[in-house]
Amino acid sequence: MDECDLLRDHISQLITFLNDLKNVEVQIDDKDQVVLLLCSLPLDTSLSRRP
């Protein structure tokens, strides 16, 4: 699995988690969802390197 696949899987899992919360009527506004996503990403510098 390459880095793109790992990132895609991670985001998919986060979306599933947020949808599960929504299903039990827990509301998280869009800005907080973005913060959750950004904070959950690994601190891997290879994602920020420019070719």
C-alpha angles and dihedrals in degrees: 000000000000127000093266091055091048092050092047090050092048092051091046091053091049091051090050090050092049091048090050089053091048090052090059090047098256108146121207115178121232096255091054090049089055091050090050091052094048093046092049095055118101118253091242112153092201089076091059098044117112119222 
